[in-house]
Amino acid sequence: MTTGQTVRLPSVDRILGDAACLALIAHHGRVQTLACARAVLAELRTAMLAGAACEEDASIAAIAAQMGERLQAQARSQLRAVFNLTGTVLHTNLGRALLPDAAVQAVVEALQWPMNLEFDLETGKRGDRDDLVEELLRELTGAEAATIVNNNAAAVLLMLNTLAQNKEVIVSRGELVEIGGAFRIPDVMTRAGAVLREVGSTNRTHLADYANGISEHTSLLMKVHCSNYAITGFTKSVELDELVPLAAKHAIPTAVDLGSGTLVDLAQYGLPHETTVRETIAAGADLVTFSGDKLLGGPQCGVIVGRADLIAKIKRNPLKRALRVGKLTLAALAPVLQLYRAPDLLAERLTTLRLLTRPTAAMRTQAETLLPLLQSALGLQYVVTAESMKSQIGSGALPVDQLPSFGLAIRSAPGSHLSNPLGVLEQRLRALPCPVIGRIGQDTLWLDLRCLEAAHETAFIAQLAELTA
């Protein structure tokens, strides 16, 4: 375009009549495409007035191409699949547990069909959605009854609001935990309308502390599993089998918040032992709350199991309706619970357990395969090595214990001219079509391969070329 030459922008009608735009209309609809055309034209008009436009930018083909990119970006979901190479298997920020195939297929079916969510197929009358999984939960936990809500915090809230509104709940001071997002047990109690009665000290609580705290206002003795921290040294806590007789003597229920409760003894799979829900019920707990999307390996939900009379009372609370789960959660939960009926096959079929028990040798072999491909993509500015590292279970489960793992360690090459090279690379990895999420520490970008299973390896390799500067 010569100086002083006037460039006329095409009309909206001409743009929408172009073959490329007709294809956009067929895919995105006329309303969105029209709005996009007007927005692009407005921006070009502003740029032209500022002297920044060129003839090529104003062609219908160029405008249609820009519209296509913009409409595609607008249609892209903000919730995206990522590669979790952080080394944290149950990563809260990345969605925690991955569902096994059986659960995925059940959710797909529930998305496409009406389901008997609250319809009793035998009687033809209204049913209870908890009935879809209650029998399984009773079998797997040894509890008399069960109910499901949308997460474990909701389970604790509902339990306390039902049994302890305007009454005292006794909790050891050392168990007043704070979970992710500054969400604290005392705050949950306040919102539930319960009155917190702290006993003992931060590091030591005795049975006498509970006994001395009991009054006519006490409605519940509660233990909270310290799933996201550990106190070591000069410590003392009261075990459940000690607390239950004291509670029974005063006719007060005992409740246990297990947090990331597990249904099997993890020690049989070579993992650290974690108290199971069945063990907690067998020890005499009247109510137990736990998450569905942590060690259990299912969808996000909160489970309350325990005495039938207490569960019935909880289910009558009007808050239960506000906190209940929908058909997708129940569709996913039931197949996961079914897997626990075949414990000998669990490590193979339950995704969470399969990742937690993944052999280090398999990850080492994978790292050796990926190393030259990643090094080639990154060039001479970085040095990639295959190294052993430590994974963690995550989401407040077994906070001290770590798992031997293997992966790729990336460091800035000696003499690199890049400013903040690891930060730049970490950002580039996050900008890939399927973002790669690692972690930076000790002047190294660590890519832990524990959660990169063989089925996803090809997709990971395919996008490495986009890292080439």
N, C-alpha and C positions, 0 to 999 in steps of 0.2 A: 504494500500500500504506500503510495507516494504521499509526501507531506501535503496536508490540506485536503486530501481526497476524503469524501464523505462515504462512510460505510452504512448501508441501510440494513437494519436488523430484519430478519424475516418475520412475518406475522405469526401469531399463534396458530391460526388455521392452517397455514402452509406447513408449519412444523408438525402438527398433529396429523396432517394428511400424508406425510412422508412414510415410506414403507417401514423404515426403522422404528418410527414412533408408533405406527400401527401395531407392530410387534410388542412394543412396550405397553400399549393399551390392553392388548390381549392378555398380557401377563399380570400387570399391576392394576388394571382398571382405569377408566377414563378420568375419574375424579383426581386420583393421585398424579397421573401423568400430566393432566392439565395444570395442576398446581405446581408441579415441578417445572414445566415449560415456562410458566410465568415467572417463577423464581429465578431461573437461569437467565431469562431475558432481562429481568430487572438488574441482575448483577452485571451483565454485559453492558447494559446501558450506562450504569454508573461508572464502569471501567472506561468506557469510551469517552465519557465526559471528562474523565481524568487523564485522557490521552494514553491509556494503557492497553487498549484493545487493538487487535490486528484483524485483517480480513479473514484469515483462516478460522479464527475463533468464532466469527459470526456466521459461518456457513451452517446450513441445516445439518449436514453430516456431523460437524463438530459439536453442535448443540445437542443433537440426538445422542451422541456418544457420552457427553457429559451428563445428560439426563439418565442414561442407562446406568452409569456408575452410581449416581446419587440415589436412584430408586432402589438399586440393589443393596446399597449400604443401609437405607432406611428399612428395608425388609429383613435385614439380618437380625437375628435374635441377640439380645444382650447377654443371654445365658448361653455360654459357649463351652464346647468340649475342650479340655486342656490335657496336656501330659503332666501328670503329677510326678516330678522327679525330685521332690523336696526331701524324701526319706521318711515322711510322716504318712503312714498308711491311712489313718482315719483323720484326715485334715478337715477341720471344721470349715475353713474358708473355701475349700474345694468340694464341699458336699458330703464329706464323711464316707460312709460305706457305699461301695458299688454293689449293685444288686446282681444276684446270679441269674442265669438264663431263664430258669423257670419263673422267677418273679417278673422279669422283663416281659415275657410272653403273656403272663397273666394280666399285667397292666395294659398291654396293647389290646387285649380282648376287652378289658373293662372300658377302655376308651371308645371302643367301636360298638358296644352293645349295651342295652339296658341290663341291669343286674339285679338279683334278688337281695339288694342291700338291706332293706327292712321289710321283707316279704317272706313269710313262712310258706314254703312250697308244699308242705304236707297239709297244713290246715287252710291255706288260702287266705290267711289273715295277716295283719301287720306283725312283723317280727322285730327282733332286737339286733342291731348290727354287730354288737359284741359277740353274739352267738356264733358268728362266722369263724372266730378264732379262739373262743373261750375254752372249748374242749381240748384243743391242742395245748394251750397254755397251762391248763390244769394238769394235763399229762406230763408236760415237760418240767413243771416247777413243783408239783406236789401240792399246790394251793387249792383251796376250795372253790375259788371264783376269781374272775379277772375282768378288767375293763380297760379300754384303750382311749387315749387322748392324743393331742397333736405333738407333744414332746414331753420330756421328763420334767421340765420346770412346771408345765401345766399339770402333770400328775401330782407333784408335790403341792402345788397351789390348791388343786381341787380337794386333795386329801385333807389338808389343813383347814380349809374353809368349811368342810363338812363336819369334821370331828373336833375342831378346836377354835371355832369362831368365838371371840371374846373370852377365851380361856387360855391357860398357860400350857406351853409345850417346853419340856425340859430337854436341853441339848448341851453336850459338852462344849466348852469354849474352844477347844482344839478342833472342833468339827464345823465351825461356822465358816464354811468355805466360800470363796468367790470363784465363779466359773467365768467363761469367756464373756467379754463385753461388759465387765464390771457388774455382773449379775450375781448378787449375794443372797445366801440363804436367809439372813435376817430380813432383807428387803422383801423376799417372797413371803415370809411369815407375816410381815406387816400388811402386805396387800391382801393376804388371805384372811386377815382379821384376827390372827392368832397373836398371843402375847408370848414373846420369847423369854424363857427363864434360863440364863446361862449358869452352868455349874462347872466346878473344877477350874483349872488354869490352862494356859495355852498348851503346855507340854505334858501335864499330868492331871488325870481325872480318875477318881476312885469311886467305887460303888456307894460309899457313904455320901459322896457329893450328891448323887442322884437321890438317895434316901432322904437327905436333909432338905432337898429342894421340893419334895412332894408336899402338896397342900390340898385343901378342898377345891382349889382353883385349877389343879392340874388335870389335863384331859388326855395327855399323850406323852410317852417317853420316846424320844426319837434319836436314832443314830444316823449320821450322814457319812457316807464313804468318802474319805479324803482322796479322791481319784486324781486330782491334779497337783498334789504336792505331798511331801512326806516329811515328818518331823523325826529326827534321829537324835540319839544321845540319851539324856536323862528323861525318859518318857514313861507314861503309864496311861493305858486306856482300859475301859471296861468292855469286856467281850459280851456278845449278845446272850450267850448262855448264862451269864451272870445277871444280866439286866432283866431277862424275861421273868424269873421267879419274883423279883422285886415288884415288877409291874403287876404280875398276877396277884400278889399279896394285897395290892391296893385296888384291884379291879380296873387297871388302867391299860389300854392297848399299847403295844410296842410297835413302832414303825421304823423301817430302815429304808433310807434312800441310797440305793446301790449305784446310782449314776449310770455308768456304762456297764450294766449288769450282763453277765455271761450265763449261758445255759449249760455249758459243759466245762469240765476241768481242763483248762488250757495246758496243764502240765503234761498231759498225755501226748501232746503234739510238740513237745520240746519248748514250750513257752512258759513264762513265769505263772505260777498259780494265782488265780484270782477267785475270790469267794463267789460261788455260783448262787443263783436265785434259789435253787432247790436246797442248798445247804442252809441258806438264810431262813427259809420257811421251816426246814427241819429243826433248826435251832430254836424255834418258837416265836418268830416274828409274826405279828398279827397282820401287818401290811408291809409290802415291799414295792418300791417304785424303781423303775429303770428305763433306760432308753432302748429304742428299737434299732437305731442307726449307728450304734457304736460297736461294741464287741459282739452283739447279737448278729450284726451284718445285714440288717434289713432296712426298711424305709424309715424316715424320720417319724417317730411317734413316741409316746410315753405309755408305759404299761404299769398298771396297778394290779397286784395279785395279793390274795390273802383270804381272811375269814369271809365267808359268804354273807353274814349279816352286815359287816362293815362295808363290803363292796356294794351291797344292795342300797345301803344308805347313801354312799357316794354317788351312785347312779341316779338317785332321786334328786340330787342337788341341781337346781336350775343352771348352774355354771357348766354342768356336764354337756349340755347342748351347745354352749358357746365354744367348748374345747374339744368337741368330738372330731373324729377323722372322717374322711370321705371314702368313696369306693376305691379310689386308686391306691390309697394307703393300705386298706384291708386286702385288696387284690395282690399287692406286693408282699404283705406280711405273711399271709397264709402259706405260700409256697416256701418261704424262708423257714418258717417253723416246721414245715413238713420235712425239710432236709435234716433236722435234728433227730428225726426218728430213725435215721440210718447213720449213726455216729462214725461207723467205719468208712463211710464215703464222704464225710463232711469236709475234710481237708481238700478234697478234690473239687467238690461242687459248690461250696460256699466261698464266694470270691474273697471276702475279707480274710478268712482263715487261710486260703490258698496263698494270698500275698504275704501274710504274716509268717508262713512256713516255707516260703520260697527258698530253695537251696542256694547258698552262696556261690557254689560252683557254676550254677546256671547263669547267675548274674555276671560272674567273671568272664565266662565265655561270650556272653552278649557284649560286655564292655570291650573285649578284644576285637570283636567284629565291628563295632561302631567307631572305635578310636580313629582309625585312618580316615574314615569317611568324614567325621567331624573335623579332624585336623585339616583335611583338604579344604573343607568349606570355610574354615576360619582363617586360613592363611598363616603368614609368618608373624602376625602380631600376637598370637597366642600359642601356648604350649598345652597340649592335651595329654593326660596320662590316665591309665587305668589303675585305680587304687581301691583298697578296702576302706569302708566307712561305717558309720553307725546309723541305723534306722530307729524310728520309735513308733509305737503303736498310735499314740495321739489321742486327741479329744478327751483328755483327762483320764485315759486308761493307762495304768501302770506307769506313772510318770518317771520313775527312777530307772526302770529296766530298759535296756537298749538291745537291738538286734544286730548281729553281725551282717553287714551288707557289702555291696560292691558297686562301683560306678565309675564315672568319668570326672576327673578333676581338671579344671581349666584355670591356667594362670597366665598373666601377662608375660610375653616374651621379653627377655633382657634387651634393653635398648628400644623398647616400643615407644613410639612417639605419641600414642594416644593418651588423652586426658581421661582419667577414671575409666580405664579399659574394661574392668569387670562390670561396672555399672552400665556402660554402653552396651556390652554384650548381653547382659541380663535383660535390658530393655528390648534388644533386637530379638531375643528368644521369645519374649512375651508378644512381640508383634507378628510372629509367624501365623499362617492361616489356622493352625491348631497350636495355640500358645504353649510354650515349654516353660514350666515353672520349676526353677531350681532354688538354691539358697547360697548366699554369699557368707563366707566366714574364713578367717585366717588367710586373708589375701587370696582366696580361692573361690571359684564358682563351682559348687558341687552339684553334679547330676546323679542322684542316687537311682539306680535302675530297678529297685525292688518292685515298683509298681508299673514298669514297662513290660507287659507280658508279650509273648511271641506274636500273638494275634495283632498287636498294634505296632510291631517293630517296622514293618514295611512302610506304613504311613509316616512314621517318625523319620525314617531315612529319606523318603521322597521329598520332604520339604527342606532338607539340609542345604540343598543347592541355593535356596533363597537367602542363606546367610552370607553367601559370597559377596564381598564388597564390590 
